[in-house]
């Protein structure tokens, strides 16, 4: 995993760009999560982009209020299917409020899914 955050709060642009190049790891195994990717700042989620290098559909899961995430137990507020070898872009012009923003990616849409993708899933988020 390689999580990077570009915080533009101190400039003319009041946004954060959050990029993860291998969400939940790759190579299978148990998925891991990124908890509080905005580092304690609440705000709005405006944009999601995800690229799936895996050969099967994968599921990006986002929790908007969870201070802890247990993959396979925590209910996601947003579940985004990412097609095999494909990508998605999802824009929310009005934004979706969050207090704590956490994310993970698994091979199953079900809450109980814990298996990590076998290939990299890259995710970019735009928040304020």
C-alpha positions, 0 to 999 in steps of 0.5 A: 500500500502506498497512501499519499495525501495532498492537502491544499487547505493552506492554498487557494484550493480547499481540497484534499486529494487522497491516493492509494495505489494498492488498496487492501494490499494485493496478492490476496490474503486478508484485506486491510483498511485505511482508517481516518484517511483525512487525519481527523478532519471531517468534511465532504466527499466529492469524487471517487476514482478507482482502477482495478487491475484484477481479473474479476470485479472487486468492491471498494467500501467506504465508511463515513463515520467509523473510528475503527474498521474491522474488515468483514464486520464493519458495515460500509456506507458506500459500496462501489463495484469496480469491474474486472480490469476496469475503472470507475469515476463517481462525482458527487457535486454537492458532496457527501458529509463524513466525520471519519473517512475510512476505506478498504477493498475486497473480493465480495460485496457481502459485509462478511467479505475479507479477501483482498484483491489478488492484483492492485486496486488504486483509489483516488478521493477528493474531499474538502 
